[in-house]
Amino acid sequence: MTPVPLDPAPRHTLALVIPVFNEEAVVPLLLAEIAAFRAMRPDITQVVFVDDGSEDATVRLLQEGTAGQSGYWIVGFSRNFGHQLAITAGLGVVDADAAVILDADLQDPLHVVDEMVVRWREGYDVVYAIRSRRDGEPAYKRLAAATFYRLFRWIADLDMPLDTGDFRLVSRKVIDVYNKIGEQQPFVRGIVSWVGFNQIGIPYVRAARAAGSSKYTLGKLMKLALSGLTSFSDKPLRISIRLGIGVAVLAVLGLLLAFGLALAGGGGITLSAALIFVGFFFGGVQFLFLGVVGIYLLRVYEAVKGRPRYIVDSHWRSDG
């Protein structure tokens, strides 16, 4: 194991940061799990729920289930701003020495937090959970996740660990740095990898959802993937330049071949057919890379508008 430098920063108290969005089916189970876990870990002084614009009874159930108990917070968004911004808002109010980010659906087992804390107190600033197996998830989602992580590893200028989600422990040092970054569309696991410090992974089996259904549709997963890729690499733009040169060369060769066949009166493709196919090919490539450039421009556009990343509608604490 790589030696970990001694860190004089305190490593005593712990917070849980849990984004929630329309999770009324799982809230009673979640609160029971957290209460049992906190009974064994008095170092958990803060549990921050960030409601990402729920339209069901999620917030009411959270308030009723934690009222009068110590350390429960609910940060309420004015509308749905997205999972990554919900995590960001949660980290923004953490006052403990470290925080563990986990999902509300109990797919991130609380017992894994015990090992995270051990590693943290050994001196690590980030302890990320590696999904050795993903139970209860459809094949398309497992395939999409595996493809994304490997594509990200190839494209991005960042050595982000494979098969890791947002389930991780981050120290106070990392939280303070993260809170200063201020990206409009943060890709949390990418940023936490980017900040550096001492990081280590631990394997775990990702369980099936305890109740309810996943809020990450295929469309949202693709949006998250694009956000991550464009946040940490300009390689798609460089690939577009190389591919554009390659397409131009192939198109010229194809036109020369078509001209040669037409002039020789052979039985090959006609000149008009060749021009049509070349036109379609160029059009498709142009649309593809206009989209790539558009994504980068959109990120700049969002940054220069100066709008807040999210709007907090309410703060609630169980102990008043």
matplotlib code that plots the C-alpha trace (Angstrom):
import matplotlib.pyplot as plt

x = [0.0, 1.3, 2.3, -0.2, 1.2, 0.0, -2.7, -3.2, -6.8, -9.4, -11.1, -13.8, -17.3, -19.1, -22.1, -24.3, -25.4, -28.4, -30.2, -33.9, -36.4, -39.9, -38.7, -41.8, -41.8, -38.3, -38.2, -39.5, -37.0, -34.2, -34.9, -35.0, -31.6, -30.0, -31.4, -30.0, -26.6, -26.4, -27.0, -23.8, -21.9, -22.3, -19.7, -22.4, -23.5, -25.3, -27.6, -28.4, -31.2, -31.4, -34.9, -34.5, -38.1, -40.1, -43.8, -44.9, -44.8, -41.0, -40.4, -43.4, -42.3, -38.7, -39.9, -42.3, -39.7, -36.9, -38.7, -37.2, -34.1, -30.7, -28.7, -31.2, -31.3, -33.5, -32.5, -35.3, -34.9, -37.5, -37.7, -35.8, -32.2, -30.7, -28.8, -25.3, -26.4, -28.3, -25.1, -23.3, -25.9, -25.6, -21.8, -22.3, -24.0, -21.9, -20.0, -18.6, -15.0, -16.0, -19.1, -20.3, -22.4, -25.0, -28.3, -31.6, -32.6, -30.4, -28.3, -25.3, -25.1, -24.4, -22.1, -19.6, -19.3, -17.6, -14.7, -14.6, -14.2, -11.4, -9.5, -10.3, -8.8, -5.7, -5.2, -7.1, -9.1, -11.3, -12.5, -14.6, -16.7, -16.0, -19.0, -17.8, -21.4, -24.6, -27.7, -31.2, -30.3, -31.4, -28.8, -28.9, -28.0, -25.1, -23.8, -24.3, -22.4, -19.5, -19.2, -19.3, -16.5, -14.2, -15.0, -14.5, -11.1, -10.0, -11.3, -11.0, -7.7, -8.4, -7.6, -11.1, -11.5, -13.6, -17.1, -17.4, -20.5, -20.9, -20.9, -17.8, -16.4, -14.7, -12.7, -13.2, -10.2, -11.9, -15.2, -13.7, -12.0, -15.1, -17.2, -14.9, -15.1, -18.5, -19.1, -22.6, -23.1, -20.7, -19.8, -19.2, -17.2, -15.0, -14.3, -13.5, -11.0, -9.6, -8.8, -6.3, -5.2, -4.9, -7.5, -8.3, -11.1, -12.9, -15.1, -18.7, -21.8, -24.4, -27.7, -31.1, -33.3, -35.2, -38.4, -39.6, -38.0, -34.8, -35.0, -32.1, -33.6, -31.5, -31.8, -30.6, -27.7, -26.7, -26.9, -24.7, -22.2, -21.9, -21.5, -18.7, -16.9, -17.1, -16.1, -12.7, -11.5, -11.2, -10.4, -13.8, -12.9, -9.5, -11.0, -13.4, -10.5, -8.7, -11.8, -12.7, -9.3, -9.7, -13.2, -11.9, -9.1, -11.5, -14.0, -11.4, -10.2, -13.8, -14.5, -11.3, -12.4, -15.9, -14.5, -12.1, -14.9, -17.2, -14.6, -13.6, -17.2, -16.9, -19.7, -19.0, -21.0, -22.1, -20.7, -24.1, -24.5, -21.0, -21.7, -25.0, -23.3, -20.5, -22.9, -24.9, -21.7, -20.3, -23.7, -23.8, -20.3, -21.0, -24.1, -22.3, -19.5, -21.6, -23.4, -20.0, -19.0, -22.5, -22.2, -18.9, -20.5, -23.5, -21.2, -19.7, -23.1, -24.4, -21.3, -21.5, -25.2, -24.3, -27.5, -27.3, -26.7, -29.8, -32.4, -32.9, -36.6, -36.3, -34.1, -35.4, -33.7, -35.1, -34.0, -35.3]
y = [0.0, 3.5, 5.4, 8.1, 11.4, 12.4, 15.0, 17.2, 18.0, 16.6, 13.3, 12.9, 13.8, 12.6, 13.7, 11.8, 13.7, 12.1, 13.6, 12.7, 13.1, 11.5, 8.8, 8.4, 4.6, 4.2, 7.0, 4.9, 2.1, 4.7, 6.4, 3.1, 2.1, 5.4, 5.4, 1.9, 2.9, 6.1, 4.2, 2.3, 5.4, 8.4, 10.2, 10.8, 14.3, 15.5, 13.9, 16.2, 15.4, 17.6, 17.5, 18.0, 19.3, 16.3, 16.3, 13.5, 13.0, 12.7, 15.9, 15.4, 11.8, 13.0, 15.7, 13.4, 10.7, 12.8, 15.6, 16.1, 14.0, 15.5, 16.3, 15.9, 18.7, 19.1, 21.5, 22.0, 23.1, 25.3, 22.8, 19.8, 20.9, 17.5, 14.9, 16.4, 19.8, 18.3, 16.6, 20.0, 21.8, 19.1, 19.4, 23.2, 22.9, 20.1, 21.2, 17.8, 16.7, 14.5, 13.6, 10.4, 10.8, 8.1, 7.5, 7.3, 4.0, 1.9, 0.6, 2.1, -0.1, 1.7, -1.0, 0.0, 3.4, 1.7, 0.7, 4.1, 5.7, 3.4, 4.4, 8.1, 7.9, 6.2, 9.5, 9.2, 12.2, 10.4, 6.8, 5.8, 2.7, 0.4, -1.6, -5.1, -6.3, -4.5, -6.4, -5.6, -3.3, -3.9, -5.1, -1.9, 0.1, -2.1, -2.0, 1.7, 2.3, 0.0, 1.6, 5.1, 4.6, 3.0, 5.7, 8.4, 6.8, 7.0, 10.4, 12.5, 14.0, 12.5, 9.1, 8.5, 5.0, 2.6, 1.5, 4.1, 6.3, 9.1, 6.8, 8.0, 9.6, 13.0, 14.8, 18.3, 19.4, 18.0, 19.5, 23.0, 22.7, 21.4, 24.2, 26.8, 25.3, 26.5, 24.7, 25.3, 21.6, 19.8, 16.1, 15.3, 12.0, 13.6, 16.8, 14.7, 12.7, 15.9, 17.6, 14.9, 14.4, 10.8, 8.6, 4.9, 2.6, -0.3, -2.8, -3.5, -5.2, -2.6, -3.9, -3.7, -0.7, -1.3, 0.3, 2.7, 3.1, 4.7, 8.4, 8.1, 7.4, 6.5, 10.2, 11.5, 9.0, 10.2, 13.8, 13.1, 11.2, 14.2, 16.6, 14.5, 14.1, 17.7, 18.9, 17.1, 16.8, 18.6, 15.4, 15.2, 18.5, 17.2, 13.9, 15.9, 17.7, 14.5, 12.8, 15.8, 15.6, 11.9, 12.3, 15.0, 12.7, 9.7, 11.9, 13.2, 9.6, 8.5, 11.3, 10.5, 6.9, 7.8, 10.2, 7.5, 4.9, 7.3, 8.4, 4.8, 3.8, 1.0, -0.6, 1.0, 3.7, 6.7, 10.2, 11.5, 8.6, 9.1, 12.8, 12.0, 9.5, 11.9, 14.7, 12.6, 11.4, 15.0, 16.2, 13.5, 14.2, 18.0, 17.5, 15.2, 17.6, 20.7, 19.0, 18.4, 22.0, 23.1, 21.2, 23.1, 26.4, 25.6, 25.2, 28.6, 30.1, 28.8, 30.1, 33.6, 34.0, 34.2, 32.5, 30.6, 26.9, 26.1, 27.9, 26.8, 27.2, 26.0, 24.9, 22.6, 21.1, 18.3, 20.0, 23.4]
z = [0.0, -0.8, 2.4, 3.3, 4.7, 8.1, 7.9, 11.0, 10.0, 12.4, 11.4, 14.0, 12.7, 9.7, 7.6, 5.1, 2.0, 0.3, -2.8, -3.0, -5.8, -5.6, -3.2, -1.0, -1.4, 0.0, 2.6, 5.6, 4.8, 4.4, 7.7, 9.5, 8.1, 8.9, 12.5, 13.1, 11.5, 13.5, 16.7, 16.0, 14.8, 17.1, 14.9, 12.3, 13.5, 10.3, 7.7, 4.8, 2.5, -0.6, -2.1, -5.9, -6.5, -5.4, -6.3, -3.9, -0.1, 0.1, 2.1, 4.4, 5.2, 5.9, 8.2, 10.1, 10.4, 11.8, 13.7, 17.2, 16.4, 16.2, 13.1, 10.2, 7.6, 4.5, 1.8, -0.6, -4.2, -5.9, -8.8, -10.2, -10.9, -11.2, -9.1, -9.5, -8.3, -5.4, -4.3, -4.7, -2.5, 0.1, 0.3, 0.6, 4.0, 5.5, 8.6, 9.6, 9.1, 6.2, 4.2, 2.5, -0.6, -1.2, -3.0, -1.3, -2.8, -0.5, -3.4, -1.6, 1.5, 4.8, 6.1, 3.4, 5.1, 8.0, 5.8, 4.2, 7.6, 8.5, 5.3, 5.9, 9.4, 8.0, 6.1, 2.8, 1.7, -0.8, -0.5, -3.5, -3.8, -6.8, -8.1, -8.4, -9.2, -10.0, -8.9, -10.0, -12.9, -16.5, -19.0, -21.0, -18.0, -17.0, -20.6, -20.8, -17.6, -18.5, -21.9, -20.5, -17.9, -20.5, -23.1, -20.5, -19.5, -23.2, -24.0, -20.8, -19.7, -16.3, -14.7, -13.2, -11.6, -13.6, -12.3, -9.7, -9.0, -6.6, -3.6, -1.8, 1.3, 0.9, 3.6, 4.8, 2.7, -0.5, 0.4, 0.8, -2.6, -4.3, -2.9, -4.5, -8.0, -9.0, -12.4, -13.8, -14.6, -12.2, -12.8, -9.2, -9.5, -12.2, -10.2, -7.0, -9.1, -10.6, -7.3, -6.3, -2.7, -1.3, -2.9, -2.6, -3.8, -2.0, -3.8, -3.0, -4.5, -5.6, -4.4, -6.2, -5.2, -1.9, -3.3, -6.0, -9.5, -10.7, -11.7, -14.0, -17.4, -20.4, -21.6, -18.2, -18.2, -21.7, -20.6, -17.6, -19.8, -22.2, -19.4, -17.9, -21.2, -22.2, -18.7, -18.7, -22.3, -25.6, -27.3, -29.1, -30.9, -31.8, -33.1, -35.2, -36.9, -37.6, -38.9, -41.0, -42.7, -43.2, -44.7, -47.0, -48.2, -48.7, -50.5, -53.0, -53.6, -54.1, -56.6, -58.5, -58.7, -59.8, -62.5, -63.7, -64.0, -65.7, -68.2, -68.9, -69.5, -67.0, -65.2, -61.9, -60.0, -61.9, -61.2, -60.0, -57.6, -56.2, -55.6, -53.8, -51.4, -50.8, -50.0, -47.6, -45.9, -45.5, -44.2, -41.5, -40.3, -40.2, -38.2, -35.8, -35.1, -35.1, -32.2, -30.4, -30.9, -29.8, -26.5, -25.7, -26.6, -24.5, -21.5, -22.1, -22.7, -19.4, -17.5, -19.0, -18.2, -14.5, -13.3, -10.0, -10.4, -8.3, -6.2, -2.6, -1.6, 2.0, 4.8, 7.5, 10.6, 12.7, 15.9, 15.0]

ax = plt.figure().add_subplot(projection="3d")
ax.plot(x, y, z, "-o")
ax.set_aspect("equal")
plt.show()
